[in-house]
Amino acid sequence: MPEHPSRSHDFDALYADTDIGRTTVPFTWRDSADGLGVVVEGPCPRCHGRTRREIRRVMPGTGTKGLPSWLRGTPPEPATDQEVLLAERYFCACGHPHPNRPSGVHASHAGCGASWVLGSLSRNEAP
C-alpha cells in the first residue's frame, strides 16, 4: 500500500498483522510532559489514523544497558534519543477497533495491526 501522510483515516481497513518495514511517513517526537520520556506521533502508514506512543527513558544505574560501552570507555550506543527512536518498532495505536480484529486483542490496543520502523523523525518542541 502506498504511504501518503495527507490521507484521512481509513476506518474500513481490515485488521491485519502487517509489517510495513521502514516507513517514509513523517513522524515527530517531543519530550513528555514530565520530562521522563518522549512522545512519538504521526499517521499510521497503513490506515492513516493518528497514532501516538510515549516511551520512557531508562534511569541510569537501574540496569546493565550501556554497561559494555562504559567498560570500553565509550558513550552508550545509540547515543541520542532520536537514534533510539529510529531503531524502535512501532504499532498502530489509532484507537479505532478496525473490522476483523481478533477477539484476543484488548480494546486498549485498538488499531489496524500494522507495525513499522521509522525512516525519519523530526523534533517537535510544542506540547
N, C-alpha and C positions, 0 to 999 in steps of 0.2 A: 504494500500500500504506500503511495507517495506521501512524504511528510510535507505538511503545509501548515504553518503556525497560525494563519489567519482564518482557518475554517472554524465553523461553530461546532459545538459538542454534538457528536453523533450518538444520540441516546438509543438508537436502534441497533448499534453494533453488537453482535452476539458475543457473550463472554467466551474467551478462548485464551488458554495459557500460550502466549506468543512472545518469543524472544525477538525483539526488534533489532538487537545488536547495538551498534553505535549509532546514535541519532544525531541529526543536524538541527533538530528543533531547538530554538533558543530557550535556555533556562537561566534564571538569575539566582543568586544567593545573597543572604544578609545575615548579620548576627541575630540570634534570637533575642526576645525582649529582655531576658535575664542575663544575656551575655555568656551563658554557659554552653551554647551550641550555635548551630547555624540553621537557617531555613532555606530550603531549595524549592523554587516554584517555577512552573511552566506548564504548557499544554501537553497532554499525553500524545505521543506520536501516533497512536493508533486511533483513539476515539476523539481526540482533540479537546477533551474536558480538562479544566484547570486541575492541576494536581500539586500538592504541597507536602513536603516532608521535613520534619525537624530532626536533626542529627546532633546528638550531644557530644561535646568534646570530652576526650579522656583526661582525667585529672592526673598530673604527674605523680609518680610514686604509688599508684594504685594497681600496677600490673607490670608485666615484663615487656610490653610493646615498646620498641625503641631501644631495649637493652643491648642487643648486639651492636647497634650504632654507637651507643655510649662506650662500650668496651673498646671499639675501634677508634674512639675519639672523633667521630664524625657526627654531623647532625642526624636526627632521626629521618628516615625516609618514609613516605614523601614529606617534604619539608614545609609545605603550606596547606592551609585549609582547601584551597582550590584544587591542588593536586589530589588530595584525599577524596574530595567530592567528585572529581572526574573519574576516579577508579571505582567508585561505588556503583552498585546495581540498584536501579530504581524500579518501582512498580506503580501501575496506575492506581491512583487514590482519588479519582474524580468524584467519589461519593454517590455515584449512580449505580443502582443494582442492575447491571446490564442483563438482558434476556439470556437464559440458559446458564446462569451462574450455578455451579454445583451447590447442592444443599449443605455440604460441609464447609463452605466459605462463610465465615462470620459476617454479619451485616456491617460491622465496623470497618471491614476491608472491602467495601464496595468499590468496584472499578471494572474495567473491561478485561483484565487478566494479562495485559501487556507488561513486559519488563524490558529494560534497556540500560545502556551505559551512555553517559553524556559525551558528546563530541566537543562541546564548548560550553562555557559558563561565564557569565559576567556578574560583577558585584553590583548589588542594588543597595544603596545607602538608606533608602526610605523604609520605614517600618511597615 
